[in-house]
Amino acid sequence: MQAFAQERPPVAASEKLIRFAVIGDMPYSDNEYALLEHPDGAIAKAIKTINPAVLIHVGDFKLARSSCTNELFKDRYRQIAHLHPHKTVYTPGDNDWTDCDRLTFNLTGRYDELERLAYLRQLFFQQDELQLARDIPGLIRQQGFSENALWKIDQVMFATLHLPGTNNGRTQIHRSHRDDALNAADERDKFNEKWLLQVFDMAESLPTIQAIVIAFHADIYEYEHDNKPACTSEIRSDCNGYHTIHKLINQKTLQFRKPVLVIHGDSLPYCLKQPYEDIPNLWRLNAPGDRVYIDASEVIFDPSNKNVPFSVTGLLDNKPAPSSCGFGSLLDDLLPSLTLTPEKPLP
């Protein structure tokens, strides 16, 4: 893995704001598709207006039960590529491959999920005809695992991990050979853990780096209280597919001491919060989308703000991300006119 060159901090670097955009878990409907379509879609135009340093797509470019044909994959690749040409980094979600074998009444055909993963890799990372990330200086990909990327923008180190939902691809295996799918999950875990360690090692070796941003699809926080053992090569089912990487993120963040932002999708509540009192330099952004907050977000890192270094604002609504990741805040968003009083209980 090549290393970034050592560099002297520029004058007044501590005051520089780093701005980027995040999107995921859409389009799930024709209306959302129109919002993303270049050049007239509202979200597409909003991204163009702010012209972020990078657009991070955290996966799920379609509804889980919708078609997994080559034609649909090619169309979503095209749409993503035109949202922010040559400055986009995509990391796969479960809807994009692991769920392609589900049997539901709306699914047009069922596919071997590992075959779909191979096609997804070829389309987005190996051929990549539209060159999604061409103009992101210094972006590198993990050898042998092209989904995982690493790049630097000024004082921030960015990285993606291929961490899909559906318990990290370990459940609902219907068309692939089960052992093959679990072997692929074991291999994915090893690559992700190695990449994460390299990200932190590199960030610690560069004195100019003031923060790390790690993006992936799965909501690892949704699984942290399920009391199941970590998945391993020996324990392959009825286990927590995120436990090990979750624990490693927490450990390395605490050691790093500088701000770390984890960005994910895959679950409903849109929020920005610090998930743990004992890891005060860790923030979590559950990105918009998923049929609740139909928007993209601008993220700003302000190195001079020691208490709140990350801020997140919707591109369409211009509102800050909610500070609660609980379902109480989700009800507030879905039912904004509802006042909870003894005279007006929940329906």
Stockholm file with secondary structure:
# STOCKHOLM 1.0

chainA/1-347         MQAFAQERPPVAASEKLIRFAVIGDMPYSDNEYALLEHPDGAIAKAIKTINPAVLIHVGDFKLARSSCTNELFKDRYRQIAHLHPHKTVYTPGDNDWTDCDRLTFNLTGRYDELERLAYLRQLFFQQDELQLARDIPGLIRQQGFSENALWKIDQVMFATLHLPGTNNGRTQIHRSHRDDALNAADERDKFNEKWLLQVFDMAESLPTIQAIVIAFHADIYEYEHDNKPACTSEIRSDCNGYHTIHKLINQKTLQFRKPVLVIHGDSLPYCLKQPYEDIPNLWRLNAPGDRVYIDASEVIFDPSNKNVPFSVTGLLDNKPAPSSCGFGSLLDDLLPSLTLTPEKPLP
#=GR chainA/1-347 SS CCCCCCCCCCTTGGGCCEEEEEECSCCCSHHHHHHHSTTTCHHHHHHHHHCCSCEEECSCCSCTTSCCCHHHHHHHHHHHHHHSTTCEEECCCGGGTGGGGCCCTTCSSCCCHHHHHHHHHIIIIIICTTCTTTTSTTCEEETTEEEEEEEEETTEEEEECCCCHHHHHTSCCCSSCHHHHHHHHHHHHHHHHHHHHHHHHHHHHCTTCCEEEEECSSCGGGGTTSCCCBCCSSCCSSSBTTHHHHHHHHHHHHHHCSCEEEEECSSSCCEEECCCTTCTTEEEEECSBTTTBCSCEEEEECTTCSSCCEEEEETTTCCBCCSCCSHHHHHHHHCTTCCCBTTBCCC
#=GC SS_cons         CCCCCCCCCCTTGGGCCEEEEEECSCCCSHHHHHHHSTTTCHHHHHHHHHCCSCEEECSCCSCTTSCCCHHHHHHHHHHHHHHSTTCEEECCCGGGTGGGGCCCTTCSSCCCHHHHHHHHHIIIIIICTTCTTTTSTTCEEETTEEEEEEEEETTEEEEECCCCHHHHHTSCCCSSCHHHHHHHHHHHHHHHHHHHHHHHHHHHHCTTCCEEEEECSSCGGGGTTSCCCBCCSSCCSSSBTTHHHHHHHHHHHHHHCSCEEEEECSSSCCEEECCCTTCTTEEEEECSBTTTBCSCEEEEECTTCSSCCEEEEETTTCCBCCSCCSHHHHHHHHCTTCCCBTTBCCC
//
